[in-house]
Amino acid sequence: MSAETSTTVYSGLGASPGRASGKAYVIRNAEDIMAVPAGSILVVRILHPHLAPLLPRVAGLVVEEGAILQHATTLAREFGIPAAVGIRDARSLFQDGDLLEVDGYTGKVIERHID
């Protein structure tokens, strides 16, 4: 018997063009910053400039707060990383390892569930 998949779609603002998929890595406190796995989808409340060195490691970015002209969007565009901002409660919605797709054109984040 094969596993079935379902999806949940969350909508925010497209902040940096492109599409990326990978496993979520949620930053909830300062200790989480040093362990960001390469190729992950980084989930943060807000992206401060001092976190910019993490960006070359990640495939995509999901930000709870934000607008088109905030640090997260500028940094994501500079690094060429797809980003969606304004995904309310993202750090509560997603857990480390969740399969996410980020569409930086539309601001949609798709969570894939394997049943």
C-alpha positions as a Markdown table, in Angstrom:
| # | Residue | x | y | z |
|---|---|---|---|---|
| 1 | Met | 0.0 | 0.0 | 0.0 |
| 2 | Ser | 1.4 | 3.4 | -1.0 |
| 3 | Ala | 1.4 | 6.5 | 1.2 |
| 4 | Glu | -1.1 | 9.2 | 0.3 |
| 5 | Thr | -0.2 | 12.9 | 0.4 |
| 6 | Ser | -2.3 | 15.9 | 1.2 |
| 7 | Thr | -1.4 | 19.6 | 1.2 |
| 8 | Thr | -2.2 | 22.7 | 3.2 |
| 9 | Val | -1.6 | 26.1 | 1.5 |
| 10 | Tyr | -0.8 | 29.3 | 3.5 |
| 11 | Ser | -0.8 | 32.7 | 1.8 |
| 12 | Gly | 1.4 | 35.7 | 2.5 |
| 13 | Leu | 3.3 | 38.1 | 0.2 |
| 14 | Gly | 5.8 | 37.0 | -2.4 |
| 15 | Ala | 9.0 | 38.7 | -1.3 |
| 16 | Ser | 11.8 | 37.2 | -3.4 |
| 17 | Pro | 11.1 | 35.4 | -6.7 |
| 18 | Gly | 11.6 | 31.7 | -7.3 |
| 19 | Arg | 10.4 | 28.4 | -5.9 |
| 20 | Ala | 12.1 | 26.1 | -3.4 |
| 21 | Ser | 11.2 | 23.0 | -1.5 |
| 22 | Gly | 12.8 | 21.3 | 1.5 |
| 23 | Lys | 12.4 | 20.5 | 5.1 |
| 24 | Ala | 11.4 | 23.2 | 7.5 |
| 25 | Tyr | 13.9 | 24.5 | 10.1 |
| 26 | Val | 12.1 | 26.7 | 12.6 |
| 27 | Ile | 14.1 | 29.3 | 14.6 |
| 28 | Arg | 12.5 | 29.9 | 18.0 |
| 29 | Asn | 15.4 | 31.1 | 20.0 |
| 30 | Ala | 19.1 | 32.1 | 19.7 |
| 31 | Glu | 20.4 | 28.5 | 20.2 |
| 32 | Asp | 18.6 | 27.4 | 17.0 |
| 33 | Ile | 20.6 | 29.7 | 14.8 |
| 34 | Met | 23.8 | 27.7 | 14.7 |
| 35 | Ala | 22.2 | 24.4 | 13.7 |
| 36 | Val | 20.5 | 25.4 | 10.4 |
| 37 | Pro | 20.8 | 22.4 | 8.1 |
| 38 | Ala | 21.9 | 23.1 | 4.5 |
| 39 | Gly | 19.0 | 23.1 | 2.0 |
| 40 | Ser | 16.3 | 23.7 | 4.6 |
| 41 | Ile | 13.4 | 26.1 | 4.4 |
| 42 | Leu | 14.2 | 28.6 | 7.2 |
| 43 | Val | 11.1 | 29.7 | 9.2 |
| 44 | Val | 11.6 | 32.8 | 11.4 |
| 45 | Arg | 9.5 | 35.5 | 13.0 |
| 46 | Ile | 11.5 | 38.3 | 11.5 |
| 47 | Leu | 14.9 | 38.2 | 9.8 |
| 48 | His | 17.4 | 40.6 | 11.3 |
| 49 | Pro | 20.5 | 41.6 | 9.2 |
| 50 | His | 22.9 | 39.7 | 11.6 |
| 51 | Leu | 21.3 | 36.4 | 10.4 |
| 52 | Ala | 22.4 | 37.1 | 6.8 |
| 53 | Pro | 25.3 | 34.6 | 7.0 |
| 54 | Leu | 22.7 | 31.8 | 7.3 |
| 55 | Leu | 21.1 | 32.6 | 4.0 |
| 56 | Pro | 23.6 | 30.8 | 1.7 |
| 57 | Arg | 22.8 | 27.6 | 3.5 |
| 58 | Val | 19.0 | 27.7 | 3.0 |
| 59 | Ala | 16.8 | 26.9 | 0.0 |
| 60 | Gly | 13.9 | 29.2 | 1.0 |
| 61 | Leu | 12.6 | 31.6 | 3.6 |
| 62 | Val | 9.3 | 31.8 | 5.4 |
| 63 | Val | 8.8 | 34.9 | 7.6 |
| 64 | Glu | 5.9 | 35.5 | 10.0 |
| 65 | Glu | 6.1 | 39.3 | 9.9 |
| 66 | Gly | 7.0 | 41.5 | 7.1 |
| 67 | Ala | 6.4 | 43.5 | 4.1 |
| 68 | Ile | 8.0 | 44.0 | 0.7 |
| 69 | Leu | 10.7 | 46.4 | 1.9 |
| 70 | Gln | 11.9 | 44.8 | 5.1 |
| 71 | His | 15.3 | 43.3 | 5.8 |
| 72 | Ala | 14.1 | 39.7 | 5.0 |
| 73 | Thr | 12.9 | 40.6 | 1.5 |
| 74 | Thr | 16.0 | 42.6 | 0.7 |
| 75 | Leu | 18.4 | 40.0 | 1.9 |
| 76 | Ala | 16.5 | 37.1 | 0.2 |
| 77 | Arg | 16.6 | 39.0 | -3.1 |
| 78 | Glu | 20.3 | 39.7 | -2.7 |
| 79 | Phe | 21.0 | 36.0 | -2.0 |
| 80 | Gly | 18.6 | 34.8 | -4.7 |
| 81 | Ile | 16.5 | 32.8 | -2.2 |
| 82 | Pro | 12.7 | 32.4 | -2.7 |
| 83 | Ala | 10.8 | 34.0 | 0.2 |
| 84 | Ala | 7.3 | 34.4 | 1.5 |
| 85 | Val | 6.6 | 36.9 | 4.2 |
| 86 | Gly | 3.5 | 37.6 | 6.3 |
| 87 | Ile | 2.8 | 34.0 | 7.0 |
| 88 | Arg | 1.1 | 34.5 | 10.4 |
| 89 | Asp | 2.1 | 32.1 | 13.2 |
| 90 | Ala | 4.5 | 30.3 | 10.9 |
| 91 | Arg | 6.6 | 29.2 | 13.8 |
| 92 | Ser | 3.6 | 27.5 | 15.4 |
| 93 | Leu | 2.2 | 26.1 | 12.1 |
| 94 | Phe | 5.4 | 24.3 | 11.1 |
| 95 | Gln | 7.7 | 21.9 | 12.9 |
| 96 | Asp | 11.3 | 21.0 | 12.1 |
| 97 | Gly | 11.3 | 18.5 | 9.2 |
| 98 | Asp | 7.9 | 19.4 | 7.8 |
| 99 | Leu | 8.0 | 19.3 | 4.0 |
| 100 | Leu | 7.5 | 22.8 | 2.6 |
| 101 | Glu | 7.4 | 24.5 | -0.8 |
| 102 | Val | 7.9 | 28.2 | -0.9 |
| 103 | Asp | 6.6 | 30.2 | -3.9 |
| 104 | Gly | 8.4 | 33.6 | -3.8 |
| 105 | Tyr | 6.3 | 34.8 | -6.7 |
| 106 | Thr | 2.9 | 34.4 | -5.1 |
| 107 | Gly | 3.8 | 34.3 | -1.4 |
| 108 | Lys | 2.2 | 30.8 | -1.0 |
| 109 | Val | 3.7 | 28.2 | 1.3 |
| 110 | Ile | 2.6 | 24.6 | 0.7 |
| 111 | Glu | 2.9 | 22.1 | 3.4 |
| 112 | Arg | 2.9 | 18.5 | 2.2 |
| 113 | His | 1.5 | 15.8 | 4.5 |
| 114 | Ile | 2.4 | 12.2 | 3.9 |
| 115 | Asp | -0.4 | 10.0 | 5.4 |
